Amino acid sequence: MAGHAVRVAWAGLDFEAAESDAVLEPAAVLRFGILGTLSFLVDAGVLMVSLDLGAVAARGIALPAATMTTWLVNRGLSLPPHPPAAPNLLRYVGASGPGAALNFIVYAALVALPFNGMDVHPLAALAVSSLAALKLSYLGSRRFR
């Protein structure tokens, strides 16, 4: 299907992901996987210690903590000179926002709606929602470079 692109607009930022963006560069995928694993671990840890606030509220704390962690690690891994922190963070949040929003929506739906009369454990919902947002998150991370 040549010539197809996906346009994403989020928080005043607008970008288009063309077919060339779907090309998987091994080094980029490895870095994305390592940082994604770190982000997932931070997300899960903060989620678990915050569950007394409720599953959705806890995720409202955990997701920004995970996003901030990956931004700090990305910033630390990039070569100096570093761009000013505030605009760089806003750009990162804008690039990762669509994936994070999808992740949160899927998570919230899973913990709020019982399946077959059973509640979904927050960590299981986190894993499913993270997988659901994987492709969108990868496309966003490619835009941040």
N, CA, C and O atoms as a DFTB+ gen file, in Angstrom:
580 C
 N C O
     1  1       0.827      -1.183       0.000
     2  2       0.000       0.000       0.000
     3  2       0.874       1.249       0.000
     4  3       0.957       1.957       1.004
     5  1       1.491       1.503      -1.076
     6  2       2.396       2.639      -1.186
     7  2       1.637       3.950      -1.075
     8  3       0.484       4.072      -1.489
     9  1       2.344       4.945      -0.488
    10  2       1.789       6.273      -0.430
    11  2       0.860       6.544       0.730
    12  3       0.261       7.619       0.782
    13  1       0.712       5.622       1.661
    14  2      -0.175       5.843       2.787
    15  2       0.580       6.509       3.932
    16  3       1.765       6.249       4.143
    17  1      -0.102       7.348       4.649
    18  2       0.478       8.031       5.796
    19  2      -0.593       8.183       6.859
    20  3      -1.791       8.151       6.576
    21  1      -0.135       8.347       8.082
    22  2      -1.032       8.563       9.202
    23  2      -0.740       9.945       9.756
    24  3       0.415      10.270      10.031
    25  1      -1.755      10.751       9.921
    26  2      -1.588      12.090      10.474
    27  2      -2.093      12.083      11.911
    28  3      -3.190      11.600      12.195
    29  1      -1.274      12.627      12.817
    30  2      -1.625      12.678      14.229
    31  2      -1.504      14.123      14.697
    32  3      -0.473      14.765      14.495
    33  1      -2.557      14.623      15.317
    34  2      -2.524      15.960      15.908
    35  2      -2.783      15.801      17.399
    36  3      -3.733      15.131      17.804
    37  1      -1.939      16.417      18.209
    38  2      -2.062      16.255      19.651
    39  2      -1.509      17.490      20.326
    40  3      -0.377      17.887      20.050
    41  1      -2.261      18.090      21.182
    42  2      -1.833      19.222      22.009
    43  2      -1.124      20.307      21.190
    44  3      -0.078      20.817      21.590
    45  1      -1.704      20.646      20.054
    46  2      -1.142      21.715      19.244
    47  2       0.008      21.282      18.348
    48  3       0.490      22.075      17.539
    49  1       0.452      20.044      18.477
    50  2       1.515      19.536      17.612
    51  2       0.877      18.661      16.551
    52  3      -0.112      17.975      16.810
    53  1       1.439      18.689      15.376
    54  2       0.871      17.945      14.266
    55  2       2.011      17.281      13.511
    56  3       2.973      17.946      13.126
    57  1       1.910      15.985      13.298
    58  2       2.915      15.334      12.461
    59  2       2.273      14.235      11.647
    60  3       1.201      13.724      11.968
    61  1       2.967      13.896      10.589
    62  2       2.486      12.853       9.693
    63  2       3.524      11.746       9.669
    64  3       4.712      12.004       9.472
    65  1       3.079      10.516       9.868
    66  2       3.958       9.360       9.833
    67  2       3.802       8.690       8.477
    68  3       2.762       8.101       8.182
    69  1       4.824       8.780       7.668
    70  2       4.794       8.180       6.338
    71  2       5.267       6.732       6.415
    72  3       5.727       6.272       7.460
    73  1       5.149       6.033       5.313
    74  2       5.594       4.642       5.268
    75  2       7.055       4.516       5.657
    76  3       7.442       3.529       6.284
    77  1       7.873       5.494       5.300
    78  2       9.298       5.422       5.628
    79  2       9.512       5.409       7.138
    80  3      10.526       4.893       7.609
    81  1       8.574       5.966       7.906
    82  2       8.676       5.958       9.353
    83  2       8.458       4.565       9.922
    84  3       8.870       4.279      11.046
    85  1       7.815       3.703       9.158
    86  2       7.526       2.360       9.632
    87  2       8.724       1.433       9.481
    88  3       8.701       0.308       9.983
    89  1       9.774       1.891       8.795
    90  2      10.977       1.078       8.634
    91  2      11.620       0.912       9.999
    92  3      11.852       1.887      10.714
    93  1      11.903      -0.322      10.347
    94  2      12.469      -0.607      11.652
    95  2      13.993      -0.608      11.564
    96  3      14.582      -1.499      10.951
    97  1      14.616       0.366      12.163
    98  2      16.063       0.437      12.239
    99  2      16.482      -0.325      13.484
   100  3      16.032       0.016      14.578
   101  1      17.328      -1.344      13.364
   102  2      17.671      -2.185      14.518
   103  2      18.161      -1.403      15.739
   104  3      17.743      -1.703      16.858
   105  1      19.023      -0.422      15.556
   106  2      19.536       0.339      16.698
   107  2      18.418       1.138      17.372
   108  3      18.357       1.222      18.598
   109  1      17.539       1.721      16.561
   110  2      16.427       2.502      17.114
   111  2      15.446       1.602      17.849
   112  3      14.922       1.977      18.898
   113  1      15.197       0.423      17.304
   114  2      14.284      -0.521      17.957
   115  2      14.874      -1.002      19.275
   116  3      14.159      -1.117      20.270
   117  1      16.181      -1.285      19.287
   118  2      16.839      -1.729      20.523
   119  2      16.760      -0.642      21.591
   120  3      16.405      -0.918      22.737
   121  1      17.086       0.576      21.220
   122  2      17.019       1.697      22.178
   123  2      15.590       1.888      22.675
   124  3      15.360       2.074      23.870
   125  1      14.628       1.842      21.744
   126  2      13.219       1.975      22.119
   127  2      12.826       0.855      23.090
   128  3      12.128       1.100      24.074
   129  1      13.271      -0.353      22.814
   130  2      12.948      -1.487      23.692
   131  2      13.547      -1.341      25.080
   132  3      12.883      -1.629      26.075
   133  1      14.786      -0.901      25.155
   134  2      15.439      -0.727      26.458
   135  2      14.757       0.380      27.249
   136  3      14.435       0.202      28.424
   137  1      14.539       1.522      26.605
   138  2      13.877       2.634      27.301
   139  2      12.423       2.301      27.619
   140  3      11.904       2.717      28.655
   141  1      11.767       1.558      26.740
   142  2      10.388       1.141      26.995
   143  2      10.297       0.215      28.195
   144  3       9.358       0.305      28.986
   145  1      11.269      -0.670      28.331
   146  2      11.302      -1.571      29.495
   147  2      11.519      -0.769      30.773
   148  3      10.847      -1.004      31.777
   149  1      12.453       0.174      30.739
   150  2      12.678       1.039      31.901
   151  2      11.409       1.808      32.248
   152  3      11.021       1.891      33.413
   153  1      10.770       2.366      31.230
   154  2       9.538       3.121      31.440
   155  2       8.453       2.235      32.053
   156  3       7.753       2.649      32.977
   157  1       8.320       1.018      31.534
   158  2       7.323       0.082      32.056
   159  2       7.595      -0.232      33.526
   160  3       6.665      -0.280      34.331
   161  1       8.856      -0.444      33.878
   162  2       9.204      -0.765      35.274
   163  2       8.907       0.408      36.213
   164  3       8.402       0.211      37.318
   165  1       9.219       1.614      35.771
   166  2       8.891       2.802      36.582
   167  2       7.377       2.933      36.703
   168  3       6.854       3.157      37.794
   169  1       6.679       2.792      35.583
   170  2       5.224       2.880      35.551
   171  2       4.620       1.859      36.527
   172  3       3.761       2.208      37.338
   173  1       5.066       0.607      36.447
   174  2       4.536      -0.454      37.304
   175  2       4.853      -0.204      38.764
   176  3       4.000      -0.407      39.627
   177  1       6.068       0.232      39.051
   178  2       6.455       0.483      40.443
   179  2       5.654       1.606      41.073
   180  3       5.136       1.459      42.180
   181  1       5.551       2.725      40.375
   182  2       4.781       3.864      40.904
   183  2       3.305       3.486      40.995
   184  3       2.629       3.858      41.955
   185  1       2.806       2.760      40.017
   186  2       1.416       2.309      40.043
   187  2       1.143       1.491      41.301
   188  3       0.166       1.738      42.008
   189  1       2.002       0.522      41.575
   190  2       1.764      -0.370      42.707
   191  2       1.814       0.366      44.054
   192  3       1.020       0.069      44.947
   193  1       2.734       1.316      44.207
   194  2       2.807       2.031      45.477
   195  2       1.720       3.088      45.606
   196  3       1.499       3.618      46.695
   197  1       1.043       3.399      44.513
   198  2      -0.009       4.420      44.537
   199  2      -1.418       3.842      44.492
   200  3      -2.388       4.599      44.468
   201  1      -1.550       2.526      44.479
   202  2      -2.868       1.907      44.295
   203  2      -3.886       2.264      45.372
   204  3      -5.089       2.153      45.133
   205  1      -3.435       2.691      46.550
   206  2      -4.386       3.095      47.594
   207  2      -5.255       4.266      47.141
   208  3      -6.331       4.493      47.695
   209  1      -4.793       5.006      46.136
   210  2      -5.559       6.141      45.608
   211  2      -6.625       5.703      44.608
   212  3      -7.459       6.505      44.189
   213  1      -6.593       4.435      44.233
   214  2      -7.481       3.905      43.197
   215  2      -6.668       3.609      41.953
   216  3      -5.658       4.263      41.694
   217  1      -7.109       2.623      41.182
   218  2      -6.328       2.159      40.035
   219  2      -6.136       3.230      38.968
   220  3      -5.049       3.342      38.402
   221  1      -7.158       4.011      38.686
   222  2      -7.042       5.029      37.638
   223  2      -6.222       6.219      38.138
   224  3      -5.368       6.727      37.411
   225  1      -6.469       6.663      39.352
   226  2      -5.689       7.778      39.910
   227  2      -4.216       7.399      40.030
   228  3      -3.338       8.215      39.752
   229  1      -3.945       6.165      40.443
   230  2      -2.560       5.709      40.559
   231  2      -1.860       5.755      39.204
   232  3      -0.691       6.130      39.112
   233  1      -2.573       5.377      38.171
   234  2      -1.984       5.417      36.831
   235  2      -1.787       6.851      36.376
   236  3      -0.861       7.142      35.619
   237  1      -2.656       7.754      36.835
   238  2      -2.489       9.176      36.536
   239  2      -1.217       9.752      37.130
   240  3      -0.719      10.776      36.662
   241  1      -0.688       9.104      38.156
   242  2       0.594       9.495      38.748
   243  2       1.738       8.733      38.074
   244  3       2.788       9.302      37.775
   245  1       1.518       7.445      37.842
   246  2       2.578       6.574      37.318
   247  2       2.979       6.912      35.892
   248  3       4.165       6.903      35.563
   249  1       2.012       7.209      35.048
   250  2       2.320       7.470      33.641
   251  2       3.205       8.706      33.462
   252  3       4.183       8.636      32.718
   253  1       2.903       9.834      34.109
   254  2       3.818      10.982      33.992
   255  2       5.203      10.693      34.583
   256  3       6.209      11.185      34.072
   257  1       5.254       9.896      35.658
   258  2       6.562       9.539      36.232
   259  2       7.386       8.732      35.240
   260  3       8.590       8.950      35.107
   261  1       6.748       7.807      34.548
   262  2       7.445       6.996      33.545
   263  2       7.880       7.854      32.363
   264  3       8.986       7.691      31.847
   265  1       7.015       8.765      31.935
   266  2       7.343       9.656      30.822
   267  2       8.531      10.547      31.183
   268  3       9.441      10.726      30.374
   269  1       8.523      11.098      32.382
   270  2       9.613      11.961      32.830
   271  2      10.925      11.176      32.904
   272  3      11.986      11.688      32.545
   273  1      10.842       9.938      33.368
   274  2      12.046       9.105      33.456
   275  2      12.648       8.875      32.078
   276  3      13.854       9.036      31.889
   277  1      11.811       8.497      31.115
   278  2      12.363       8.233      29.782
   279  2      12.890       9.512      29.136
   280  3      13.873       9.466      28.396
   281  1      12.257      10.643      29.403
   282  2      12.773      11.900      28.869
   283  2      14.144      12.198      29.467
   284  3      15.067      12.576      28.746
   285  1      14.283      12.030      30.786
   286  2      15.568      12.294      31.443
   287  2      16.660      11.367      30.913
   288  3      17.788      11.806      30.689
   289  1      16.337      10.094      30.712
   290  2      17.329       9.154      30.187
   291  2      17.670       9.517      28.737
   292  3      18.844       9.531      28.367
   293  1      16.659       9.811      27.917
   294  2      16.924      10.244      26.534
   295  2      17.817      11.470      26.511
   296  3      18.756      11.551      25.719
   297  1      17.525      12.410      27.370
   298  2      18.308      13.647      27.440
   299  2      19.736      13.356      27.878
   300  3      20.685      13.944      27.359
   301  1      19.884      12.445      28.835
   302  2      21.217      12.086      29.308
   303  2      22.037      11.334      28.269
   304  3      23.263      11.438      28.248
   305  1      21.364      10.578      27.408
   306  2      22.068       9.805      26.380
   307  2      22.424      10.622      25.155
   308  3      23.305      10.241      24.384
   309  1      21.743      11.748      24.969
   310  2      22.037      12.557      23.790
   311  2      23.318      13.356      24.020
   312  3      23.666      13.698      25.150
   313  1      23.988      13.635      22.946
   314  2      25.261      14.340      23.040
   315  2      25.042      15.820      23.314
   316  3      24.095      16.409      22.794
   317  1      25.905      16.430      24.127
   318  2      25.818      17.875      24.335
   319  2      26.077      18.600      23.020
   320  3      26.699      18.009      22.137
   321  1      25.654      19.800      22.842
   322  2      24.912      20.591      23.815
   323  2      23.442      20.190      23.848
   324  3      22.837      19.893      22.818
   325  1      22.895      20.189      25.031
   326  2      21.484      19.846      25.201
   327  2      20.624      21.074      24.934
   328  3      20.984      22.186      25.320
   329  1      19.495      20.874      24.277
   330  2      18.580      22.007      24.098
   331  2      18.019      22.427      25.460
   332  3      18.083      21.657      26.418
   333  1      17.474      23.634      25.550
   334  2      16.877      24.063      26.820
   335  2      15.849      23.032      27.309
   336  3      15.080      22.487      26.518
   337  1      15.849      22.775      28.615
   338  2      15.060      21.681      29.185
   339  2      13.553      21.830      28.963
   340  3      12.906      20.887      28.509
   341  1      12.991      22.985      29.273
   342  2      11.528      23.131      29.212
   343  2      10.980      22.905      27.798
   344  3      10.048      22.116      27.641
   345  1      11.521      23.565      26.761
   346  2      10.991      23.304      25.419
   347  2      11.241      21.861      24.971
   348  3      10.423      21.274      24.262
   349  1      12.366      21.302      25.386
   350  2      12.691      19.923      25.025
   351  2      11.707      18.956      25.669
   352  3      11.260      18.007      25.026
   353  1      11.367      19.188      26.929
   354  2      10.388      18.340      27.624
   355  2       9.018      18.465      26.968
   356  3       8.341      17.458      26.759
   357  1       8.605      19.676      26.642
   358  2       7.314      19.877      25.976
   359  2       7.274      19.168      24.626
   360  3       6.252      18.590      24.254
   361  1       8.369      19.213      23.905
   362  2       8.444      18.515      22.614
   363  2       8.346      17.005      22.826
   364  3       7.672      16.311      22.064
   365  1       9.014      16.501      23.851
   366  2       8.974      15.068      24.151
   367  2       7.559      14.630      24.540
   368  3       7.068      13.604      24.069
   369  1       6.916      15.411      25.396
   370  2       5.548      15.098      25.804
   371  2       4.615      15.144      24.592
   372  3       3.717      14.311      24.468
   373  1       4.823      16.101      23.711
   374  2       4.018      16.173      22.501
   375  2       4.213      14.977      21.597
   376  3       3.259      14.476      21.003
   377  1       5.456      14.515      21.492
   378  2       5.751      13.360      20.642
   379  2       5.228      12.061      21.249
   380  3       4.780      11.166      20.531
   381  1       5.289      11.966      22.571
   382  2       4.850      10.725      23.230
   383  2       3.382      10.777      23.655
   384  3       2.821       9.761      24.065
   385  1       2.765      11.935      23.562
   386  2       1.391      12.119      24.018
   387  2       0.356      11.197      23.408
   388  3      -0.446      10.625      24.146
   389  1       0.334      11.025      22.085
   390  2      -0.685      10.128      21.514
   391  2      -0.570       8.694      22.029
   392  3      -1.582       8.063      22.334
   393  1       0.649       8.179      22.127
   394  2       0.840       6.823      22.653
   395  2       0.448       6.737      24.120
   396  3      -0.179       5.767      24.547
   397  1       0.820       7.755      24.891
   398  2       0.472       7.777      26.312
   399  2      -1.046       7.867      26.504
   400  3      -1.603       7.216      27.387
   401  1      -1.703       8.671      25.680
   402  2      -3.162       8.806      25.791
   403  2      -3.855       7.478      25.483
   404  3      -4.754       7.058      26.212
   405  1      -3.434       6.821      24.403
   406  2      -4.011       5.516      24.079
   407  2      -3.740       4.519      25.198
   408  3      -4.625       3.757      25.586
   409  1      -2.527       4.526      25.709
   410  2      -2.144       3.642      26.799
   411  2      -3.067       3.854      28.006
   412  3      -3.580       2.890      28.575
   413  1      -3.273       5.112      28.392
   414  2      -4.102       5.421      29.550
   415  2      -5.565       5.034      29.325
   416  3      -6.215       4.497      30.223
   417  1      -6.073       5.305      28.139
   418  2      -7.479       4.991      27.839
   419  2      -7.723       3.486      27.904
   420  3      -8.706       3.036      28.493
   421  1      -6.831       2.714      27.301
   422  2      -6.980       1.250      27.335
   423  2      -6.881       0.752      28.772
   424  3      -7.674      -0.089      29.196
   425  1      -5.911       1.267      29.521
   426  2      -5.748       0.875      30.926
   427  2      -7.016       1.186      31.724
   428  3      -7.541       0.323      32.427
   429  1      -7.497       2.411      31.610
   430  2      -8.675       2.829      32.375
   431  2      -9.889       1.967      32.034
   432  3     -10.660       1.596      32.919
   433  1     -10.054       1.654      30.765
   434  2     -11.180       0.798      30.357
   435  2     -11.039      -0.596      30.969
   436  3     -12.019      -1.177      31.436
   437  1      -9.838      -1.118      30.964
   438  2      -9.629      -2.473      31.499
   439  2      -9.880      -2.558      33.001
   440  3     -10.463      -3.531      33.478
   441  1      -9.444      -1.550      33.746
   442  2      -9.650      -1.624      35.207
   443  2     -11.060      -1.206      35.608
   444  3     -11.529      -1.569      36.686
   445  1     -11.741      -0.447      34.751
   446  2     -13.082       0.029      35.099
   447  2     -14.179      -0.956      34.715
   448  3     -15.228      -1.000      35.359
   449  1     -13.945      -1.742      33.678
   450  2     -14.974      -2.647      33.174
   451  2     -14.621      -4.096      33.503
   452  3     -13.598      -4.596      33.036
   453  1     -15.441      -4.775      34.294
   454  2     -15.132      -6.183      34.580
   455  2     -15.346      -7.050      33.341
   456  3     -16.273      -6.828      32.561
   457  1     -14.479      -8.033      33.176
   458  2     -14.587      -8.970      32.062
   459  2     -15.004     -10.324      32.601
   460  3     -14.339     -10.894      33.466
   461  1     -16.116     -10.833      32.080
   462  2     -16.675     -12.107      32.556
   463  2     -16.866     -12.092      34.069
   464  3     -16.652     -13.101      34.741
   465  1     -17.268     -10.947      34.593
   466  2     -17.522     -10.822      36.018
   467  2     -16.266     -10.731      36.875
   468  3     -16.356     -10.734      38.103
   469  1     -15.103     -10.651      36.247
   470  2     -13.846     -10.592      36.991
   471  2     -13.178      -9.232      36.789
   472  3     -13.217      -8.660      35.700
   473  1     -12.570      -8.734      37.852
   474  2     -11.797      -7.505      37.739
   475  2     -10.441      -7.820      37.105
   476  3      -9.906      -8.913      37.286
   477  1      -9.893      -6.864      36.366
   478  2      -8.572      -7.010      35.775
   479  2      -7.565      -6.385      36.727
   480  3      -7.733      -5.241      37.148
   481  1      -6.519      -7.130      37.070
   482  2      -5.482      -6.613      37.960
   483  2      -4.785      -5.432      37.273
   484  3      -4.540      -5.476      36.068
   485  1      -4.469      -4.384      38.028
   486  2      -3.840      -3.211      37.421
   487  2      -2.554      -3.516      36.646
   488  3      -2.306      -2.891      35.615
   489  1      -1.731      -4.461      37.115
   490  2      -0.509      -4.777      36.371
   491  2      -0.825      -5.463      35.040
   492  3      -0.142      -5.235      34.042
   493  1      -1.851      -6.295      35.033
   494  2      -2.264      -6.928      33.772
   495  2      -2.799      -5.865      32.819
   496  3      -2.499      -5.893      31.625
   497  1      -3.583      -4.936      33.335
   498  2      -4.103      -3.845      32.502
   499  2      -2.962      -2.978      31.982
   500  3      -2.995      -2.536      30.834
   501  1      -1.955      -2.733      32.814
   502  2      -0.789      -1.958      32.391
   503  2      -0.059      -2.658      31.247
   504  3       0.323      -2.014      30.270
   505  1       0.135      -3.964      31.363
   506  2       0.828      -4.714      30.314
   507  2       0.041      -4.672      29.005
   508  3       0.615      -4.433      27.943
   509  1      -1.253      -4.902      29.076
   510  2      -2.088      -4.901      27.870
   511  2      -2.119      -3.509      27.239
   512  3      -1.993      -3.374      26.021
   513  1      -2.284      -2.488      28.056
   514  2      -2.362      -1.127      27.516
   515  2      -1.024      -0.690      26.911
   516  3      -0.994       0.023      25.908
   517  1       0.060      -1.115      27.514
   518  2       1.379      -0.780      26.969
   519  2       1.582      -1.436      25.610
   520  3       2.109      -0.811      24.691
   521  1       1.170      -2.680      25.480
   522  2       1.271      -3.363      24.185
   523  2       0.358      -2.715      23.144
   524  3       0.720      -2.599      21.973
   525  1      -0.830      -2.296      23.586
   526  2      -1.779      -1.670      22.662
   527  2      -1.222      -0.371      22.083
   528  3      -1.526      -0.026      20.941
   529  1      -0.420       0.342      22.849
   530  2       0.098       1.643      22.418
   531  2       1.508       1.559      21.826
   532  3       2.095       2.586      21.485
   533  1       2.042       0.370      21.705
   534  2       3.437       0.191      21.307
   535  2       3.787       0.864      19.976
   536  3       4.755       1.622      19.916
   537  1       3.043       0.610      18.936
   538  2       3.350       1.157      17.600
   539  2       3.254       2.688      17.588
   540  3       4.122       3.372      17.044
   541  1       2.191       3.207      18.194
   542  2       2.021       4.661      18.240
   543  2       3.144       5.304      19.054
   544  3       3.636       6.375      18.696
   545  1       3.545       4.661      20.132
   546  2       4.649       5.175      20.945
   547  2       5.957       5.166      20.157
   548  3       6.752       6.101      20.248
   549  1       6.172       4.106      19.384
   550  2       7.393       4.021      18.575
   551  2       7.424       5.144      17.534
   552  3       8.452       5.796      17.352
   553  1       6.306       5.367      16.860
   554  2       6.259       6.448      15.869
   555  2       6.513       7.803      16.528
   556  3       7.197       8.653      15.958
   557  1       5.968       8.002      17.719
   558  2       6.212       9.256      18.437
   559  2       7.674       9.412      18.826
   560  3       8.234      10.504      18.729
   561  1       8.297       8.311      19.271
   562  2       9.697       8.394      19.680
   563  2      10.602       8.715      18.494
   564  3      11.632       9.368      18.656
   565  1      10.224       8.263      17.318
   566  2      11.014       8.581      16.115
   567  2      10.916      10.066      15.786
   568  3      11.839      10.633      15.200
   569  1       9.814      10.696      16.155
   570  2       9.627      12.122      15.891
   571  2      10.427      12.975      16.861
   572  3      10.720      14.135      16.568
   573  1      10.785      12.414      18.018
   574  2      11.468      13.206      19.037
   575  2      12.961      13.351      18.768
   576  3      13.548      14.369      19.133
   577  1      13.572      12.387      18.156
   578  2      15.027      12.343      17.989
   579  2      15.693      13.663      17.949
   580  3      16.914      13.733      17.812
